[in-house]
Amino acid sequence: MKLRVLHIGDPIKYNHDVYARFSSEFEIIQPTAEEREREEFMRALKERRWGDFHAVFRPFWNTGGEMGRWDSELIPLLPKSVKVMASAGAG
């Protein structure tokens, strides 16, 4: 069984070979832009729309922040299975 990774943000633009290898090792779930809007994102987490995923991956700092801040309203909605959050940043 592959571990599941929630990819938030737009599709990658660079390093496609690295992402292909990453995708071969993990099950990638990529919510739509609409599902990444805060209210819909929270609804999806409450409904467990993506099941038990193990990591959250945001590969580019400029997208994937549509759901707003990771705060006390949002974090408790994550499945208990989440152990890793990785986000690209500048600098």
DSSP file (Angstrom, degrees, kcal/mol; ACC not computed):
  #  RESIDUE AA STRUCTURE BP1 BP2  ACC     N-H-->O    O-->H-N    N-H-->O    O-->H-N    TCO  KAPPA ALPHA  PHI   PSI    X-CA   Y-CA   Z-CA
    1    1 A M              0   0    0      0, 0.0     2,-0.3     0, 0.0    26,-0.0   0.000 360.0 360.0 360.0 129.0    0.0    0.0    0.0
    2    2 A K        -     0   0    0      1,-0.1    24,-0.2    24,-0.1     2,-0.1  -0.606 360.0-114.1 -81.7 142.8    1.3    3.4   -1.0
    3    3 A L        -     0   0    0     22,-0.5    24,-2.7    -2,-0.3     2,-0.4  -0.483  34.4-120.8 -70.3 149.2    1.2    6.3    1.5
    4    4 A R  E     -a   27   0A   0     48,-0.3    50,-3.3    22,-0.2    51,-1.1  -0.798  24.5-166.1-102.0 134.5   -1.2    9.0    0.4
    5    5 A V  E     -ab  28  55A   0     22,-3.0    24,-3.0    -2,-0.4     2,-0.8  -0.975  15.5-141.4-121.5 127.7    0.0   12.6   -0.2
    6    6 A L  E     -ab  29  56A   0     49,-3.0    51,-3.0    -2,-0.4     2,-0.8  -0.805  16.8-158.0 -88.1 111.9   -2.3   15.6   -0.6
    7    7 A H  E     - b   0  57A   0     22,-3.2     2,-0.4    -2,-0.8    51,-0.2  -0.818  10.3-169.0 -93.2 106.8   -0.7   17.9   -3.2
    8    8 A I        +     0   0    0     49,-2.3     2,-0.2    -2,-0.8    55,-0.1  -0.837  47.8  34.3-100.8 136.5   -2.1   21.3   -2.7
    9    9 A G  S    S-     0   0    0     -2,-0.4     3,-0.1    22,-0.3    52,-0.1  -0.597  97.8 -37.6 115.9 179.8   -1.5   23.9   -5.4
   10   10 A D  S    S-     0   0    0     -2,-0.2     3,-0.1     1,-0.2    53,-0.1  -0.225  76.0 -78.1 -72.1 164.3   -1.2   23.9   -9.1
   11   11 A P        -     0   0    0      0, 0.0    -1,-0.2     0, 0.0    -3,-0.0  -0.276  62.1 -91.2 -58.2 151.1    0.5   21.1  -11.1
   12   12 A I        -     0   0    0      1,-0.1     3,-0.1    -3,-0.1    48,-0.0  -0.255  31.0-164.8 -65.2 154.0    4.3   21.3  -11.0
   13   13 A K        +     0   0    0     -3,-0.1     2,-0.3     1,-0.1     3,-0.2   0.636  68.6  35.1-109.9 -24.3    6.1   23.3  -13.8
   14   14 A Y  S    S+     0   0    0      1,-0.2     5,-0.1     2,-0.1    -1,-0.1  -0.796 100.4  33.6-129.7 166.8    9.6   22.0  -13.3
   15   15 A N     >  +     0   0    0     -2,-0.3     4,-2.3     1,-0.1     3,-0.2   0.894  57.6 167.5  56.0  47.7   11.5   18.8  -12.4
   16   16 A H  H  > S+     0   0    0      1,-0.2     4,-2.3     2,-0.2     5,-0.2   0.824  72.6  56.3 -62.7 -32.2    8.9   16.5  -14.0
   17   17 A D  H  > S+     0   0    0      2,-0.2     4,-1.9     1,-0.2    -1,-0.2   0.899 108.4  47.1 -67.8 -38.9   11.3   13.5  -13.7
   18   18 A V  H  > S+     0   0    0     -3,-0.2     4,-2.5     2,-0.2    -2,-0.2   0.919 113.5  48.3 -65.9 -43.5   11.6   14.0   -9.9
   19   19 A Y  H  X S+     0   0    0     -4,-2.3     4,-2.9     1,-0.2    -2,-0.2   0.866 108.4  54.4 -66.5 -35.7    7.8   14.4   -9.6
   20   20 A A  H  X S+     0   0    0     -4,-2.3     4,-1.4     2,-0.2    -1,-0.2   0.914 110.5  46.1 -63.2 -42.3    7.3   11.2  -11.7
   21   21 A R  H  X S+     0   0    0     -4,-1.9     4,-0.9     2,-0.2    -2,-0.2   0.923 113.0  49.9 -65.2 -43.6    9.5    9.3   -9.3
   22   22 A F  H >X S+     0   0    0     -4,-2.5     4,-1.3     1,-0.2     3,-0.8   0.920 110.5  50.8 -57.7 -46.0    7.8   10.8   -6.3
   23   23 A S  H 3< S+     0   0    0     -4,-2.9    -1,-0.2     1,-0.2     5,-0.2   0.762 104.8  57.1 -66.5 -26.1    4.4    9.9   -7.8
   24   24 A S  H 3< S+     0   0    0     -4,-1.4    -1,-0.2    -3,-0.2    -2,-0.2   0.738 111.5  42.7 -76.2 -21.2    5.5    6.3   -8.4
   25   25 A E  H << S+     0   0    0     -4,-0.9   -22,-0.5    -3,-0.8     2,-0.3   0.667 119.8  35.9 -97.4 -19.6    6.3    5.9   -4.7
   26   26 A F  S  < S-     0   0    0     -4,-1.3     2,-0.7   -24,-0.2   -22,-0.2  -0.933  80.3-113.5-133.1 154.2    3.2    7.7   -3.2
   27   27 A E  E     -a    4   0A   0    -24,-2.7   -22,-3.0    -2,-0.3     2,-0.5  -0.816  38.6-149.8 -85.6 117.8   -0.5    8.0   -4.1
   28   28 A I  E     -a    5   0A   0     -2,-0.7     2,-0.5    -5,-0.2   -22,-0.2  -0.784  13.2-168.7 -97.1 128.4   -0.9   11.6   -5.0
   29   29 A I  E     -a    6   0A   0    -24,-3.0   -22,-3.2    -2,-0.5    21,-0.0  -0.973   4.9-171.7-113.3 122.9   -4.3   13.3   -4.3
   30   30 A Q        -     0   0    0     -2,-0.5   -22,-0.1   -24,-0.2   -24,-0.1  -0.876  11.7-148.6-122.3 101.0   -4.6   16.7   -6.0
   31   31 A P        -     0   0    0      0, 0.0   -22,-0.3     0, 0.0     5,-0.0  -0.270  25.8-107.6 -61.6 150.1   -7.7   18.8   -5.0
   32   32 A T     >  -     0   0    0      1,-0.1     4,-1.0   -24,-0.1   -23,-0.1  -0.214  32.6-101.8 -69.2 167.8   -9.1   21.1   -7.6
   33   33 A A  T  4 S+     0   0    0      1,-0.2     3,-0.5     2,-0.2     4,-0.4   0.884 125.6  52.4 -58.7 -38.9   -8.7   24.9   -7.3
   34   34 A E  T >4 S+     0   0    0      1,-0.2     3,-1.2     2,-0.2     6,-0.2   0.893 106.2  52.6 -65.6 -39.3  -12.3   25.0   -6.0
   35   35 A E  T 34 S+     0   0    0      1,-0.2    -1,-0.2     5,-0.1    -2,-0.2   0.679 102.8  60.7 -70.7 -16.0  -11.7   22.4   -3.4
   36   36 A R  T 3< S+     0   0    0     -4,-1.0    -1,-0.2    -3,-0.5    -2,-0.2   0.553  76.3 108.0 -89.1  -8.0   -8.7   24.4   -2.2
   37   37 A E  S <> S-     0   0    0     -3,-1.2     4,-3.3    -4,-0.4     5,-0.3  -0.501  85.0-112.1 -67.1 141.5  -10.9   27.4   -1.3
   38   38 A R  H  > S+     0   0    0     28,-1.1     4,-2.8     1,-0.2     5,-0.2   0.848 111.3  43.6 -49.3 -54.0  -11.1   27.6    2.5
   39   39 A E  H  > S+     0   0    0      1,-0.2     4,-2.2     2,-0.2    -1,-0.2   0.921 119.7  42.8 -61.9 -43.7  -14.8   26.7    3.1
   40   40 A E  H  > S+     0   0    0     -6,-0.2     4,-2.7    -3,-0.2    -1,-0.2   0.882 113.0  53.2 -69.9 -37.4  -14.7   23.9    0.6
   41   41 A F  H  X S+     0   0    0     -4,-3.3     4,-2.2     2,-0.2    -2,-0.2   0.930 111.2  46.2 -62.0 -45.5  -11.4   22.7    1.8
   42   42 A M  H  X S+     0   0    0     -4,-2.8     4,-2.5    -5,-0.3    -2,-0.2   0.901 111.8  51.5 -64.5 -40.9  -12.7   22.5    5.4
   43   43 A R  H  X S+     0   0    0     -4,-2.2     4,-2.4    -5,-0.2    -2,-0.2   0.926 109.4  50.6 -60.6 -44.7  -15.9   20.8    4.2
   44   44 A A  H  X>S+     0   0    0     -4,-2.7     5,-2.6     1,-0.2     4,-0.6   0.894 110.7  48.5 -62.0 -40.6  -13.8   18.2    2.3
   45   45 A L  H ><5S+     0   0    0     -4,-2.2     3,-0.7     3,-0.2    -1,-0.2   0.918 111.3  49.8 -66.0 -42.3  -11.7   17.5    5.4
   46   46 A K  H 3<5S+     0   0    0     -4,-2.5    -2,-0.2     1,-0.2    -1,-0.2   0.883 113.9  45.6 -62.3 -38.3  -14.8   17.1    7.6
   47   47 A E  H 3<5S-     0   0    0     -4,-2.4    -1,-0.2    -5,-0.2    -2,-0.2   0.565 107.5-128.5 -79.3  -8.9  -16.3   14.7    5.0
   48   48 A R  T X<5 +     0   0    0     -3,-0.7     3,-1.6    -4,-0.6    -3,-0.2   0.887  46.6 165.9  58.2  40.3  -13.0   12.9    4.8
   49   49 A R  T 3 <S+     0   0    0     -5,-2.6    -4,-0.1     1,-0.3    -1,-0.1   0.817  75.1  38.0 -55.4 -35.2  -13.3   13.3    1.0
   50   50 A W  T 3  S-     0   0    0     -6,-0.3    -1,-0.3     1,-0.3    -2,-0.1   0.284 104.0-142.8-103.0   9.5   -9.7   12.3    0.6
   51   51 A G    <   -     0   0    0     -3,-1.6     2,-1.0     1,-0.1    -1,-0.3  -0.230  57.1 -16.4  66.9-154.4   -9.6    9.6    3.2
   52   52 A D  S    S+     0   0    0     -4,-0.1   -48,-0.3    26,-0.1     2,-0.3  -0.763  72.4 178.1 -88.7 102.3   -6.6    9.1    5.5
   53   53 A F        -     0   0    0     -2,-1.0   -48,-0.2     1,-0.1    28,-0.1  -0.702  21.7-151.0-101.6 161.8   -3.7   10.8    3.8
   54   54 A H        +     0   0    0    -50,-3.3    29,-2.8    -2,-0.3    30,-1.3   0.613  68.7  22.3-110.5 -17.4   -0.2   10.9    5.4
   55   55 A A  E     -bc   5  84A   0    -51,-1.1   -49,-3.0    27,-0.2     2,-0.5  -0.987  57.1-139.4-150.6 156.5    1.4   14.1    4.1
   56   56 A V  E     -bc   6  85A   0     28,-2.2    30,-3.0    -2,-0.3     2,-0.5  -0.989  23.6-170.0-119.3 128.5    0.5   17.6    2.7
   57   57 A F  E     +bc   7  86A   0    -51,-3.0   -49,-2.3    -2,-0.5    30,-0.2  -0.977  14.6 179.6-126.9 122.3    2.8   18.8   -0.1
   58   58 A R  E     - c   0  87A   0     28,-2.8    30,-2.6    -2,-0.5   -49,-0.1  -0.894   6.6-175.3-121.5  98.1    2.8   22.3   -1.5
   59   59 A P        +     0   0    0      0, 0.0     2,-0.4     0, 0.0    -1,-0.1   0.605  67.1  39.5 -77.7 -11.0    5.4   22.4   -4.2
   60   60 A F    >   -     0   0    0      3,-0.3     3,-1.3    28,-0.1   -50,-0.1  -0.990  68.3-142.7-141.7 130.1    5.3   26.1   -5.1
   61   61 A W  T 3  S+     0   0    0     -2,-0.4    -1,-0.1     1,-0.3     4,-0.1   0.704  96.6  63.3 -64.0 -21.2    4.9   29.0   -2.7
   62   62 A N  T 3  S+     0   0    0      2,-0.1     2,-0.3    27,-0.0    -1,-0.3   0.621 107.1  35.7 -85.7 -12.8    2.7   31.0   -5.1
   63   63 A T  S <  S+     0   0    0     -3,-1.3    -3,-0.3   -55,-0.1   -55,-0.1  -0.913  91.1  55.2-133.2 163.5   -0.2   28.5   -5.2
   64   64 A G  S    S+     0   0    0     -2,-0.3     3,-0.3    -5,-0.1    -1,-0.1   0.487  77.3  98.8  95.1   3.5   -1.9   26.2   -2.7
   65   65 A G    >   +     0   0    0      1,-0.2     3,-2.1    -3,-0.1   -27,-0.1   0.236  43.1 110.0-103.8  13.6   -2.6   28.9   -0.1
   66   66 A E  T 3  S+     0   0    0      1,-0.3   -28,-1.1   -29,-0.1    -1,-0.2   0.776  70.8  62.2 -61.0 -26.7   -6.2   29.3   -1.2
   67   67 A M  T 3  S-     0   0    0     -3,-0.3    -1,-0.3   -30,-0.3     2,-0.1   0.537 104.5-135.8 -79.4  -3.3   -7.4   27.7    2.0
   68   68 A G    <   -     0   0    0     -3,-2.1    -1,-0.3     2,-0.1     2,-0.0  -0.449  52.3  -0.7  86.3-159.0   -5.8   30.5    4.1
   69   69 A R        -     0   0    0     -2,-0.1     2,-1.3    -3,-0.1     5,-0.2  -0.317  64.2-120.3 -70.3 145.8   -3.7   30.1    7.2
   70   70 A W        +     0   0    0      4,-0.1     2,-0.2     3,-0.1    -1,-0.1  -0.766  63.4 149.1 -80.9  98.0   -3.1   26.7    8.8
   71   71 A D    >>  -     0   0    0     -2,-1.3     4,-2.8     0, 0.0     3,-0.5  -0.531  65.0 -75.8-127.3-172.1   -4.7   27.7   12.1
   72   72 A S  T 34 S+     0   0    0      1,-0.2    -2,-0.1     2,-0.2     0, 0.0   0.634 127.6  53.2 -67.8 -13.0   -6.6   26.3   15.0
   73   73 A E  T 34 S+     0   0    0      2,-0.1    -1,-0.2     3,-0.1     4,-0.1   0.812 118.8  31.8 -85.2 -34.4   -9.7   26.1   12.9
   74   74 A L  T X4 S+     0   0    0     -3,-0.5     3,-1.6    -5,-0.2     4,-0.5   0.882 107.9  62.1 -93.6 -44.8   -8.1   24.1   10.1
   75   75 A I  G >< S+     0   0    0     -4,-2.8     3,-1.7     1,-0.3    -3,-0.1   0.868  97.3  57.9 -58.3 -42.2   -5.4   21.9   11.7
   76   76 A P  G 3  S+     0   0    0      0, 0.0    -1,-0.3     0, 0.0    -2,-0.1   0.716  98.9  62.9 -62.8 -16.4   -7.8   19.8   13.9
   77   77 A L  G <  S+     0   0    0     -3,-1.6    -2,-0.2    -4,-0.1    -3,-0.1   0.653  80.3 102.3 -81.6 -15.0   -9.7   18.8   10.7
   78   78 A L  S <  S-     0   0    0     -3,-1.7   -26,-0.1    -4,-0.5   -33,-0.0  -0.381  86.0-100.5 -65.8 145.7   -6.7   17.0    9.3
   79   79 A P    >   -     0   0    0      0, 0.0     3,-1.9     0, 0.0    -1,-0.1  -0.337  26.5-118.1 -63.5 150.3   -6.8   13.2    9.6
   80   80 A K  T 3  S+     0   0    0      1,-0.3    -2,-0.1    -3,-0.1   -28,-0.0   0.696 110.2  72.9 -61.0 -18.7   -4.7   11.8   12.5
   81   81 A S  T 3   +     0   0    0    -28,-0.1     2,-0.3     2,-0.0    -1,-0.3   0.664  69.7 107.6 -72.1 -16.6   -2.7   10.0    9.8
   82   82 A V    <   +     0   0    0     -3,-1.9   -27,-0.2     1,-0.2   -28,-0.2  -0.489  30.1 154.1 -69.9 123.7   -1.0   13.2    8.7
   83   83 A K        +     0   0    0    -29,-2.8     2,-0.4    -2,-0.3   -28,-0.2   0.525  57.0  49.2-121.9 -16.7    2.7   13.2    9.8
   84   84 A V  E     -c   55   0A   0    -30,-1.3   -28,-2.2     2,-0.0     2,-0.4  -0.988  48.6-178.1-134.7 136.0    4.4   15.5    7.3
   85   85 A M  E     +c   56   0A   0     -2,-0.4     2,-0.4   -30,-0.2   -28,-0.2  -0.987  13.5 179.9-128.7 122.8    3.7   19.0    5.9
   86   86 A A  E     +c   57   0A   0    -30,-3.0   -28,-2.8    -2,-0.4     2,-0.4  -0.987   2.8 173.8-127.9 129.9    6.1   20.3    3.3
   87   87 A S  E     -c   58   0A   0     -2,-0.4     2,-0.1   -30,-0.2   -26,-0.1  -0.998  27.1-127.6-138.6 132.6    5.8   23.6    1.6
   88   88 A A        +     0   0    0    -30,-2.6     2,-0.3    -2,-0.4   -28,-0.1  -0.421  33.5 177.4 -71.5 152.0    8.2   25.4   -0.8
   89   89 A G        -     0   0    0     -2,-0.1     2,-0.5   -30,-0.1   -27,-0.0  -0.973  31.7-104.7-150.5 164.0    9.2   28.9    0.1
   90   90 A A              0   0    0     -2,-0.3    -2,-0.0     1,-0.2     0, 0.0  -0.810 360.0 360.0 -94.5 129.3   11.4   31.6   -1.2
   91   91 A G              0   0    0     -2,-0.5    -1,-0.2     0, 0.0     0, 0.0   0.442 360.0 360.0  92.7 360.0   14.7   32.2    0.6
